[in-house]
């Protein structure tokens, strides 16, 4: 297994990513099938292809302002556009000639990516990384206006998985997880985001 791979639920045309919000953002989004105010387009919005990393981030939908978890099915070509226009959120001497070059790239890019430790069913760190994608500026508008195919609330399933874990039913909890697979990327996009 590579240390950095994009693992997601995907088809030939779509990719599922996750976001967690308070009810005042999640409810209008679910009704409209897209993000509506008070969602703020001027802020960077982070999408996560890993369900378990999302669970780690939102505490199984218990952290303040992250009580509602959404599975956002987006166009695969949009997701690939984001990765192809991304800058790493950290300096990587294997990829950047200098910190100054990286800083220039970061400032000019509408997308940031970072790699954080993937999480186990019990949310412990795993020895490989999970991708997060930060959409800013032009990328947020593309996401909201063109990429979203569908929004589904997955708060209930998230809490059911947590309840099964609390009851000691690890197999039952694992059976409810989304079927994430390694997603192939073009060599150019893989190099851009630091797949390794």
N, CA, C and O of each residue as an XYZ file, in Angstrom:
784
protein
N       0.827     -1.187      0.000
C       0.000      0.000      0.000
C       0.875      1.254      0.000
O       1.821      1.358      0.781
N       0.555      2.196     -0.873
C       1.269      3.468     -0.873
C       0.873      4.272      0.377
O      -0.211      4.092      0.931
N       1.765      5.146      0.796
C       1.429      5.957      1.965
C       0.370      7.003      1.659
O      -0.427      7.353      2.530
N       0.352      7.509      0.421
C      -0.649      8.502      0.033
C      -1.405      8.010     -1.183
O      -0.839      7.893     -2.270
N      -2.678      7.724     -1.002
C      -3.564      7.347     -2.095
C      -4.923      7.975     -1.825
O      -5.304      8.177     -0.672
N      -5.643      8.277     -2.879
C      -7.006      8.769     -2.709
C      -7.917      7.559     -2.637
O      -8.036      6.798     -3.597
N      -8.556      7.390     -1.493
C      -9.540      6.323     -1.308
C     -10.909      6.976     -1.165
O     -11.091      7.897     -0.368
N     -11.874      6.485     -1.951
C     -13.189      7.126     -1.972
C     -14.232      6.158     -2.506
O     -13.903      5.124     -3.087
N     -15.484      6.509     -2.302
C     -16.584      5.890     -3.031
C     -16.679      6.657     -4.346
O     -16.870      7.873     -4.347
N     -16.545      5.950     -5.457
C     -16.573      6.646     -6.741
C     -17.137      5.743     -7.829
O     -17.169      4.519     -7.698
N     -17.578      6.380     -8.900
C     -18.012      5.682    -10.113
C     -17.190      6.262    -11.266
O     -16.248      7.023    -11.043
N     -17.545      5.906    -12.473
C     -16.854      6.483    -13.630
C     -17.077      7.987    -13.726
O     -16.259      8.696    -14.311
N     -18.181      8.483    -13.157
C     -18.528      9.895    -13.344
C     -18.634     10.709    -12.054
O     -18.701     11.936    -12.111
N     -18.649     10.045    -10.888
C     -18.826     10.786     -9.636
C     -17.857     10.314     -8.552
O     -17.284      9.227     -8.625
N     -17.698     11.172     -7.545
C     -16.914     10.870     -6.343
C     -17.743     11.369     -5.160
O     -18.360     12.431     -5.233
N     -17.755     10.603     -4.080
C     -18.451     11.039     -2.872
C     -17.446     11.604     -1.881
O     -16.431     10.980     -1.572
N     -17.753     12.806     -1.386
C     -16.937     13.453     -0.367
C     -17.848     13.786      0.807
O     -19.073     13.752      0.687
N     -17.237     14.106      1.938
C     -18.008     14.350      3.157
C     -17.706     15.719      3.727
O     -16.588     16.226      3.644
N     -18.755     16.306      4.315
C     -18.623     17.557      5.048
C     -19.565     17.507      6.238
O     -20.605     16.851      6.184
N     -19.204     18.196      7.310
C     -20.054     18.263      8.498
C     -20.364     19.716      8.807
O     -19.483     20.574      8.768
N     -21.631     19.982      9.117
C     -22.101     21.345      9.325
C     -23.119     21.395     10.465
O     -23.633     20.363     10.897
N     -23.404     22.620     10.950
C     -24.543     22.775     11.861
C     -25.838     22.690     11.054
O     -25.824     22.765      9.825
N     -26.947     22.535     11.759
C     -28.245     22.390     11.093
C     -28.578     23.570     10.193
O     -29.204     23.391      9.148
N     -28.165     24.789     10.587
C     -28.557     25.960      9.787
C     -27.918     25.974      8.410
O     -28.389     26.692      7.528
N     -26.858     25.202      8.199
C     -26.285     25.062      6.856
C     -26.753     23.759      6.207
O     -27.092     23.740      5.024
N     -26.773     22.670      6.982
C     -27.121     21.365      6.410
C     -28.569     21.310      5.921
O     -28.836     20.795      4.835
N     -29.500     21.835      6.711
C     -30.922     21.709      6.345
C     -31.261     22.408      5.033
O     -31.884     21.789      4.170
N     -30.875     23.683      4.843
C     -31.170     24.308      3.543
C     -30.471     23.620      2.374
O     -31.018     23.541      1.274
N     -29.262     23.126      2.618
C     -28.533     22.438      1.546
C     -29.281     21.181      1.117
O     -29.414     20.916     -0.077
N     -29.764     20.416      2.072
C     -30.482     19.191      1.742
C     -31.788     19.496      1.011
O     -32.168     18.767      0.095
N     -32.471     20.560      1.405
C     -33.721     20.938      0.733
C     -33.473     21.388     -0.706
O     -34.234     21.054     -1.615
N     -32.392     22.153     -0.897
C     -32.110     22.720     -2.226
C     -31.308     21.782     -3.122
O     -31.293     21.948     -4.342
N     -30.640     20.794     -2.518
C     -29.763     19.925     -3.301
C     -28.457     20.600     -3.667
O     -27.741     20.141     -4.558
N     -28.146     21.688     -2.983
C     -26.907     22.444     -3.178
C     -26.733     23.346     -1.965
O     -27.659     23.516     -1.172
N     -25.559     23.915     -1.823
C     -25.315     24.773     -0.668
C     -25.884     26.169     -0.912
O     -25.644     26.795     -1.944
N     -26.643     26.626      0.074
C     -27.308     27.920      0.037
C     -26.881     28.715      1.272
O     -26.382     28.120      2.227
N     -27.061     30.039      1.285
C     -26.784     30.797      2.498
C     -27.575     30.193      3.677
O     -28.726     29.790      3.509
N     -26.966     30.132      4.847
C     -25.794     30.869      5.298
C     -24.437     30.230      4.960
O     -23.416     30.675      5.484
N     -24.396     29.209      4.107
C     -23.109     28.723      3.594
C     -22.386     29.900      2.957
O     -22.980     30.655      2.187
N     -21.102     30.057      3.277
C     -20.339     31.211      2.800
C     -19.359     30.778      1.696
O     -18.418     30.023      1.941
N     -19.602     31.266      0.500
C     -18.721     30.957     -0.625
C     -17.342     31.593     -0.482
O     -16.369     31.096     -1.048
N     -17.253     32.679      0.264
C     -15.967     33.370      0.380
C     -15.007     32.675      1.335
O     -13.843     33.065      1.421
N     -15.462     31.669      2.043
C     -14.587     30.918      2.936
C     -14.115     29.642      2.249
O     -14.826     29.083      1.414
N     -12.923     29.184      2.597
C     -12.455     27.903      2.072
C     -13.314     26.798      2.670
O     -13.578     26.789      3.872
N     -13.743     25.877      1.834
C     -14.531     24.751      2.311
C     -13.743     23.470      2.048
O     -13.210     23.267      0.957
N     -13.679     22.614      3.061
C     -12.861     21.401      2.983
C     -13.747     20.192      2.740
O     -14.728     19.967      3.449
N     -13.385     19.424      1.731
C     -14.100     18.185      1.417
C     -13.165     17.003      1.674
O     -11.954     17.085      1.468
N     -13.764     15.908      2.127
C     -12.973     14.756      2.560
C     -13.531     13.487      1.921
O     -14.684     13.137      2.176
N     -12.756     12.793      1.105
C     -13.236     11.541      0.524
C     -13.318     10.385      1.526
O     -14.018      9.403      1.277
N     -12.616     10.491      2.649
C     -12.589      9.415      3.644
C     -13.678      9.604      4.689
O     -13.680     10.593      5.421
N     -14.602      8.656      4.756
C     -15.669      8.713      5.751
C     -15.109      8.669      7.168
O     -15.550      9.432      8.028
N     -14.149      7.792      7.424
C     -13.615      7.686      8.786
C     -12.794      8.904      9.179
O     -12.762      9.267     10.355
N     -12.129      9.542      8.222
C     -11.446     10.779      8.590
C     -12.470     11.849      8.949
O     -12.250     12.645      9.862
N     -13.596     11.864      8.224
C     -14.668     12.801      8.571
C     -15.201     12.509      9.967
O     -15.484     13.432     10.730
N     -15.341     11.221     10.306
C     -15.827     10.862     11.642
C     -14.849     11.306     12.722
O     -15.255     11.755     13.794
N     -13.566     11.179     12.432
C     -12.548     11.661     13.370
C     -12.686     13.170     13.545
O     -12.634     13.679     14.665
N     -12.861     13.879     12.439
C     -12.915     15.338     12.486
C     -14.148     15.838     13.226
O     -14.063     16.808     13.980
N     -15.301     15.188     13.022
C     -16.553     15.664     13.616
C     -16.947     14.909     14.884
O     -17.994     15.189     15.468
N     -16.115     13.954     15.317
C     -16.434     13.201     16.533
C     -17.724     12.413     16.418
O     -18.560     12.442     17.321
N     -17.886     11.708     15.306
C     -19.114     10.958     15.038
C     -20.339     11.878     15.125
O     -21.364     11.506     15.696
N     -20.223     13.068     14.558
C     -21.325     14.041     14.486
C     -21.737     14.554     15.865
O     -22.919     14.785     16.118
N     -20.763     14.731     16.750
C     -21.079     15.259     18.087
C     -20.403     16.595     18.370
O     -20.777     17.273     19.327
N     -19.423     16.992     17.569
C     -18.721     18.247     17.860
C     -19.602     19.451     17.501
O     -20.386     19.382     16.554
N     -19.479     20.543     18.247
C     -20.281     21.731     17.946
C     -20.074     22.200     16.509
O     -18.953     22.240     16.002
N     -21.178     22.550     15.875
C     -21.217     23.034     14.483
C     -20.853     21.957     13.467
O     -20.653     22.260     12.291
N     -20.766     20.701     13.910
C     -20.507     19.580     12.997
C     -21.459     18.417     13.284
O     -21.097     17.251     13.129
N     -22.672     18.753     13.702
C     -23.628     17.730     14.135
C     -24.359     17.048     12.983
O     -25.016     16.026     13.184
N     -24.252     17.596     11.794
C     -24.928     17.005     10.634
C     -23.879     16.687      9.579
O     -23.153     17.572      9.127
N     -23.804     15.427      9.193
C     -22.803     14.982      8.225
C     -23.480     14.738      6.884
O     -24.495     14.047      6.795
N     -22.893     15.323      5.846
C     -23.428     15.193      4.499
C     -22.471     14.414      3.618
O     -21.264     14.655      3.625
N     -23.023     13.476      2.860
C     -22.290     12.834      1.767
C     -22.638     13.634      0.521
O     -23.803     13.733      0.138
N     -21.623     14.200     -0.102
C     -21.821     15.058     -1.266
C     -21.273     14.329     -2.478
O     -20.064     14.139     -2.609
N     -22.169     13.925     -3.359
C     -21.738     13.262     -4.593
C     -21.450     14.351     -5.613
O     -22.328     15.142     -5.957
N     -20.206     14.386     -6.096
C     -19.803     15.425     -7.039
C     -19.295     14.790     -8.334
O     -18.949     13.610     -8.384
N     -19.265     15.600     -9.353
C     -18.750     15.128    -10.638
C     -17.279     14.783    -10.501
O     -16.500     15.523     -9.901
N     -16.922     13.656    -11.064
C     -15.528     13.219    -10.980
C     -14.603     14.169    -11.735
O     -13.483     14.420    -11.291
N     -15.057     14.698    -12.866
C     -14.192     15.629    -13.589
C     -13.978     16.918    -12.788
O     -12.932     17.554    -12.916
N     -14.951     17.308    -11.969
C     -14.768     18.456    -11.088
C     -13.749     18.178     -9.999
O     -12.894     19.012     -9.704
N     -13.849     17.004     -9.409
C     -12.882     16.608     -8.375
C     -11.471     16.569     -8.960
O     -10.518     17.036     -8.336
N     -11.349     16.013    -10.154
C     -10.037     15.936    -10.795
C      -9.526     17.322    -11.184
O      -8.323     17.577    -11.139
N     -10.453     18.232    -11.574
C     -10.047     19.619    -11.829
C      -9.454     20.223    -10.565
O      -8.413     20.878    -10.606
N     -10.133     19.995     -9.434
C      -9.644     20.539     -8.162
C      -8.237     20.032     -7.863
O      -7.356     20.816     -7.509
N      -8.026     18.742     -8.001
C      -6.698     18.190     -7.710
C      -5.659     18.724     -8.692
O      -4.518     18.990     -8.314
N      -6.054     18.877     -9.938
C      -5.127     19.370    -10.955
C      -4.753     20.837    -10.780
O      -3.765     21.298    -11.352
N      -5.541     21.580     -9.987
C      -5.270     22.999     -9.731
C      -4.873     23.238     -8.274
O      -4.934     24.365     -7.784
N      -4.470     22.175     -7.591
C      -4.192     22.265     -6.155
C      -2.733     22.571     -5.866
O      -1.837     22.319     -6.670
N      -2.543     23.120     -4.693
C      -1.210     23.277     -4.121
C      -1.195     22.539     -2.797
O      -2.182     22.551     -2.061
N      -0.082     21.900     -2.495
C       0.055     21.274     -1.179
C       0.012     22.351     -0.109
O       0.558     23.438     -0.297
N      -0.630     22.055      1.006
C      -0.731     23.041      2.084
C       0.558     23.143      2.890
O       0.676     23.981      3.783
N       1.520     22.288      2.570
C       2.815     22.323      3.265
C       3.947     22.271      2.241
O       3.772     21.757      1.137
N       5.083     22.794      2.608
C       6.265     22.756      1.752
C       6.801     21.332      1.668
O       6.971     20.664      2.688
N       7.065     20.874      0.456
C       7.611     19.539      0.223
C       8.882     19.690     -0.618
O       8.801     20.011     -1.804
N      10.053     19.463     -0.018
C      11.301     19.670     -0.765
C      11.453     18.746     -1.969
O      12.240     19.034     -2.871
N      10.703     17.628     -1.996
C      10.753     16.739     -3.158
C       9.941     17.292     -4.332
O      10.122     16.874     -5.475
N       9.062     18.218     -4.041
C       8.179     18.738     -5.072
C       8.429     20.205     -5.403
O       8.140     20.649     -6.514
N       8.963     20.956     -4.446
C       9.184     22.387     -4.639
C      10.678     22.703     -4.606
O      11.413     22.187     -3.763
N      11.116     23.551     -5.528
C      12.533     23.932     -5.574
C      12.929     24.770     -4.371
O      14.084     24.749     -3.946
N      11.963     25.514     -3.818
C      12.260     26.371     -2.672
C      10.960     26.685     -1.944
O       9.867     26.483     -2.473
N      11.104     27.181     -0.725
C       9.920     27.620      0.024
C       9.243     28.790     -0.682
O       8.018     28.908     -0.655
N      10.023     29.640     -1.304
C       9.457     30.788     -2.021
C       8.586     30.315     -3.189
O       7.505     30.857     -3.423
N       9.062     29.302     -3.920
C       8.272     28.762     -5.029
C       6.958     28.184     -4.513
O       5.893     28.432     -5.079
N       7.046     27.407     -3.429
C       5.842     26.821     -2.834
C       4.870     27.921     -2.384
O       3.665     27.817     -2.610
N       5.395     28.964     -1.753
C       4.551     30.055     -1.270
C       3.828     30.742     -2.423
O       2.647     31.071     -2.303
N       4.518     30.962     -3.535
C       3.889     31.573     -4.713
C       2.776     30.665     -5.255
O       1.687     31.135     -5.589
N       3.061     29.375     -5.338
C       2.072     28.421     -5.837
C       0.845     28.400     -4.928
O      -0.290     28.392     -5.403
N       1.085     28.391     -3.622
C      -0.009     28.351     -2.650
C      -0.915     29.577     -2.794
O      -2.140     29.458     -2.760
N      -0.316     30.733     -2.952
C      -1.093     31.975     -3.050
C      -1.905     32.048     -4.330
O      -2.974     32.658     -4.350
N      -1.415     31.439     -5.392
C      -2.105     31.546     -6.683
C      -3.096     30.413     -6.924
O      -3.879     30.480     -7.872
N      -3.084     29.388     -6.103
C      -3.931     28.221     -6.336
C      -5.309     28.379     -5.698
O      -5.411     28.864     -4.571
N      -6.379     27.974     -6.405
C      -7.718     28.030     -5.822
C      -8.035     26.829     -4.929
O      -9.106     26.763     -4.326
N      -7.094     25.880     -4.848
C      -7.329     24.638     -4.109
C      -6.093     24.294     -3.293
O      -4.963     24.471     -3.747
N      -6.323     23.800     -2.082
C      -5.228     23.286     -1.256
C      -5.518     21.826     -0.933
O      -6.667     21.422     -0.754
N      -4.453     21.057     -0.864
C      -4.613     19.673     -0.421
C      -3.651     19.409      0.735
O      -2.551     19.957      0.800
N      -4.103     18.562      1.629
C      -3.212     18.121      2.702
C      -3.481     16.653      2.980
O      -4.573     16.135      2.746
N      -2.455     16.012      3.481
C      -2.496     14.586      3.775
C      -2.374     14.403      5.282
O      -1.380     14.806      5.887
N      -3.381     13.800      5.874
C      -3.391     13.539      7.309
C      -3.502     12.040      7.540
O      -3.963     11.311      6.661
N      -3.081     11.567      8.722
C      -3.175     10.124      8.961
C      -4.609      9.621      8.799
O      -5.547     10.174      9.375
N      -4.757      8.566      8.006
C      -6.059      7.919      7.885
C      -6.430      7.330      9.239
O      -5.569      7.149     10.099
N      -7.697      7.034      9.423
C      -8.210      6.571     10.713
C      -8.824      5.180     10.600
O      -9.407      4.809      9.581
N      -8.672      4.434     11.677
C      -9.276      3.110     11.785
C     -10.740      3.250     12.203
O     -11.217      4.360     12.437
N     -11.435      2.146     12.294
C     -12.829      2.147     12.744
C     -12.955      2.763     14.134
O     -13.968      3.386     14.454
N     -11.929      2.589     14.953
C     -11.909      3.199     16.301
C     -11.252      4.584     16.292
O     -10.994      5.163     17.347
N     -10.988      5.100     15.104
C     -10.430      6.437     14.867
C      -8.982      6.602     15.313
O      -8.508      7.720     15.513
N      -8.282      5.472     15.467
C      -6.842      5.531     15.752
C      -6.097      5.844     14.457
O      -6.570      5.529     13.365
N      -4.928      6.469     14.593
C      -4.101      6.776     13.415
C      -3.650      5.496     12.736
O      -3.269      4.526     13.392
N      -3.699      5.508     11.409
C      -3.162      4.415     10.600
C      -1.860      4.894      9.957
O      -1.610      6.097      9.889
N      -1.026      3.957      9.484
C       0.291      4.350      8.968
C       0.271      4.867      7.531
O       1.322      4.953      6.896
N      -0.891      5.208      7.017
C      -0.964      5.816      5.693
C      -1.889      7.020      5.765
O      -2.569      7.234      6.768
N      -1.909      7.804      4.695
C      -2.515      9.125      4.744
C      -3.848      9.207      3.997
O      -4.127      8.445      3.071
N      -4.641     10.154      4.441
C      -5.936     10.441      3.847
C      -5.923     11.869      3.292
O      -5.337     12.771      3.891
N      -6.560     12.059      2.165
C      -6.568     13.346      1.486
C      -7.702     14.236      1.986
O      -8.833     13.787      2.172
N      -7.370     15.511      2.199
C      -8.381     16.553      2.397
C      -8.170     17.593      1.305
O      -7.036     17.899      0.938
N      -9.265     18.130      0.791
C      -9.192     19.086     -0.302
C      -9.891     20.370      0.133
O     -11.084     20.361      0.438
N      -9.148     21.471      0.161
C      -9.702     22.773      0.523
C     -10.014     23.573     -0.723
O      -9.122     23.876     -1.516
N     -11.275     23.914     -0.895
C     -11.718     24.666     -2.067
C     -11.881     26.133     -1.689
O     -12.612     26.468     -0.757
N     -11.200     26.992     -2.414
C     -11.310     28.424     -2.179
C     -11.563     29.142     -3.491
O     -11.427     28.564     -4.569
N     -11.934     30.413     -3.385
C     -12.089     31.288     -4.544
C     -12.914     30.621     -5.645
O     -14.040     30.182     -5.408
N     -12.346     30.549     -6.847
C     -13.051     29.994     -8.015
C     -13.541     28.571     -7.779
O     -14.603     28.192     -8.272
N     -12.781     27.784     -7.033
C     -13.132     26.377     -6.837
C     -14.434     26.210     -6.058
O     -15.199     25.288     -6.339
N     -14.701     27.085     -5.082
C     -15.943     26.986     -4.318
C     -17.143     27.205     -5.233
O     -18.130     26.475     -5.148
N     -17.062     28.197     -6.099
C     -18.170     28.449     -7.029
C     -18.372     27.275     -7.981
O     -19.506     26.885     -8.260
N     -17.287     26.719     -8.472
C     -17.412     25.547     -9.347
C     -18.083     24.387     -8.597
O     -18.948     23.700     -9.141
N     -17.675     24.186     -7.357
C     -18.231     23.118     -6.519
C     -19.733     23.314     -6.327
O     -20.522     22.410     -6.605
N     -20.123     24.485     -5.856
C     -21.526     24.741     -5.528
C     -22.402     24.793     -6.778
O     -23.510     24.257     -6.779
N     -21.919     25.427     -7.831
C     -22.761     25.679     -9.004
C     -22.707     24.596    -10.078
O     -23.611     24.502    -10.908
N     -21.653     23.778    -10.068
C     -21.529     22.847    -11.177
C     -21.202     21.408    -10.855
O     -21.530     20.512    -11.632
N     -20.563     21.168     -9.727
C     -20.080     19.814     -9.486
C     -21.055     18.918     -8.719
O     -21.031     17.698     -8.880
N     -21.900     19.509     -7.896
C     -22.729     18.688     -7.001
C     -23.810     17.968     -7.788
O     -24.610     18.579     -8.497
N     -23.809     16.641     -7.639
C     -24.808     15.779     -8.262
C     -25.920     15.477     -7.267
O     -27.087     15.384     -7.648
N     -25.565     15.324     -5.995
C     -26.558     15.031     -4.975
C     -25.995     15.170     -3.575
O     -24.792     15.022     -3.355
N     -26.875     15.454     -2.636
C     -26.520     15.568     -1.221
C     -27.369     14.574     -0.431
O     -28.582     14.489     -0.626
N     -26.732     13.833      0.451
C     -27.431     12.880      1.307
C     -26.940     13.055      2.727
O     -25.738     13.170      2.970
N     -27.868     13.075      3.662
C     -27.440     13.148      5.061
C     -27.043     11.756      5.535
O     -27.776     10.788      5.331
N     -25.880     11.665      6.169
C     -25.403     10.375      6.695
C     -25.148     10.457      8.201
O     -24.389      9.661      8.755
N     -25.785     11.420      8.852
C     -25.650     11.537     10.306
C     -26.177     10.290     10.999
O     -25.541      9.765     11.913
N     -27.338      9.817     10.563
C     -27.933      8.621     11.174
C     -27.026      7.403     11.074
O     -26.752      6.763     12.089
N     -26.552      7.067      9.875
C     -25.623      5.935      9.771
C     -24.348      6.135     10.590
O     -23.828      5.177     11.163
N     -23.839      7.365     10.651
C     -22.637      7.621     11.449
C     -22.893      7.303     12.916
O     -22.068      6.670     13.574
N     -24.023      7.739     13.418
C     -24.346      7.486     14.830
C     -24.640      6.016     15.086
O     -24.358      5.507     16.171
N     -25.201      5.332     14.101
C     -25.445      3.888     14.243
C     -24.125      3.122     14.309
O     -23.980      2.195     15.105
N     -23.173      3.511     13.477
C     -21.854      2.867     13.536
C     -21.234      3.082     14.910
O     -20.709      2.146     15.514
N     -21.296      4.313     15.402
C     -20.747      4.617     16.726
C     -21.462      3.814     17.815
O     -20.811      3.314     18.733
N     -22.781      3.682     17.730
C     -23.541      2.920     18.723
C     -23.128      1.448     18.713
O     -23.015      0.825     19.768
N     -22.906      0.902     17.535
C     -22.472     -0.505     17.455
C     -21.074     -0.672     18.038
O     -20.791     -1.662     18.713
N     -20.208      0.293     17.777
C     -18.876      0.231     18.382
C     -18.966      0.283     19.905
O     -18.292     -0.479     20.599
N     -19.795      1.180     20.418
C     -19.964      1.309     21.865
C     -20.519      0.030     22.483
O     -20.237     -0.289     23.638
N     -21.320     -0.706     21.690
C     -21.896     -1.970     22.168
C     -20.947     -3.152     21.970
O     -21.268     -4.282     22.337
N     -19.773     -2.882     21.386
C     -18.807     -3.954     21.169
C     -19.013     -4.735     19.882
O     -18.355     -5.753     19.666
N     -19.912     -4.276     19.029
C     -20.201     -4.971     17.771
C     -19.355     -4.373     16.651
O     -19.864     -3.654     15.792
N     -18.061     -4.679     16.670
C     -17.161     -4.097     15.677
C     -17.469     -4.591     14.267
O     -17.402     -3.821     13.309
N     -17.804     -5.865     14.139
C     -18.127     -6.410     12.815
C     -19.374     -5.742     12.251
O     -19.420     -5.409     11.067
N     -20.378     -5.545     13.088
C     -21.602     -4.875     12.654
C     -21.343     -3.437     12.249
O     -21.912     -2.946     11.274
N     -20.480     -2.761     13.001
C     -20.116     -1.384     12.665
C     -19.380     -1.335     11.333
O     -19.686     -0.500     10.482
N     -18.415     -2.223     11.150
C     -17.621     -2.243      9.922
C     -18.495     -2.520      8.697
O     -18.231     -2.008      7.609
N     -19.540     -3.336      8.884
C     -20.419     -3.669      7.760
C     -21.198     -2.465      7.244
O     -21.688     -2.479      6.115
N     -21.316     -1.424      8.064
C     -22.067     -0.232      7.667
C     -21.203      0.833      6.997
O     -21.725      1.845      6.527
N     -19.895      0.619      6.948
C     -18.997      1.618      6.358
C     -19.172      1.693      4.845
O     -19.461      0.685      4.200
N     -18.997      2.877      4.282
C     -18.996      2.990      2.815
C     -17.855      2.164      2.216
O     -16.813      1.970      2.843
N     -18.071      1.687      1.004
C     -17.077      0.854      0.322
C     -16.101      1.739     -0.445
O     -16.274      1.988     -1.638
N     -15.074      2.207      0.260
C     -14.084      3.079     -0.358
C     -12.976      2.260     -1.008
O     -12.493      1.276     -0.447
N     -12.586      2.693     -2.213
C     -11.520      2.026     -2.965
C     -10.478      3.041     -3.384
O     -10.743      4.243     -3.415
N      -9.297      2.552     -3.704
C      -8.261      3.442     -4.226
C      -8.722      3.963     -5.580
O      -9.108      3.195     -6.461
N      -8.675      5.270     -5.727
C      -9.140      5.915     -6.951
C      -7.958      6.219     -7.854
O      -7.038      6.919     -7.430
N      -7.947      5.722     -9.074
C      -6.832      6.022     -9.974
C      -6.838      7.478    -10.406
O      -7.890      8.065    -10.657
N      -5.644      8.047    -10.488
C      -5.475      9.424    -10.949
C      -4.479      9.433    -12.099
O      -3.638      8.541    -12.211
N      -4.578     10.429    -12.935
C      -3.585     10.561    -13.999
C      -2.224     10.825    -13.363
O      -2.162     11.358    -12.255
N      -1.118     10.459    -14.047
C       0.213     10.724    -13.486
C       0.428     12.199    -13.158
O       1.088     12.522    -12.170
N      -0.124     13.097    -13.978
C       0.057     14.529    -13.750
C      -0.648     14.975    -12.471
O      -0.079     15.716    -11.670
N      -1.890     14.522    -12.283
C      -2.650     14.902    -11.093
C      -2.029     14.259     -9.850
O      -1.910     14.903     -8.808
N      -1.638     12.998     -9.963
C      -1.010     12.314     -8.830
C       0.247     13.054     -8.376
O       0.479     13.224     -7.179
N       1.056     13.494     -9.347
C       2.270     14.241     -9.007
C       1.923     15.588     -8.378
O       2.595     16.038     -7.450
N       0.890     16.216     -8.876
C       0.500     17.541     -8.373
C       0.137     17.497     -6.890
O       0.499     18.395     -6.130
N      -0.588     16.439     -6.479
C      -1.059     16.381     -5.086
C      -0.162     15.549     -4.181
O      -0.425     15.430     -2.984
N       0.895     14.974     -4.745
C       1.846     14.260     -3.914
C       1.460     12.840     -3.576
O       1.829     12.338     -2.514
N       0.717     12.172     -4.462
C       0.433     10.749     -4.250
C       1.766     10.003     -4.272
O       2.576     10.170     -5.183
N       1.970      9.184     -3.257
C       3.254      8.453     -3.174
C       3.103      7.245     -2.283
O       4.063      6.501     -2.084
